[in-house]
Amino acid sequence: MQDTLTYVLDHLKRVAVRADVNKMTALNLAVCFGPAVICPSPSSGDVDVQQATDKLDKHVDLLNYMLDIWPETRGDTRRMPAGCRLSVHACSTNKRA
């Protein structure tokens, strides 16, 4: 699980570094992926809308902070973690000018 999270954060950081081209800043990525990457444990009973919103904001803030401090390069970040079932598109290995 830790290897998969590391791989996802490496990828999101690569996207955030190119925000001048793709408009996906660390904050934009955190808004999109924070609730999914840093998901809360399932709760039982009634859900208070205000509490749910506060939790969502915390997930976004946490992922935004993690992407801000995450290193841009950490060695071989293109290698998939063992047991990971994600597919890598062939075009991701092409170098762009």
Buried (B, 14 or more C-beta within 10 A) or exposed (E): EEEBEBBBBBBBBBBBBEBEEEEBBBBBBBBBBBBEBBEEEEEEEEEEEEEEEEBBEEBBBBBBEBBEEBEEEEEEBEEEBEEEEEEEEEEEEEEEE
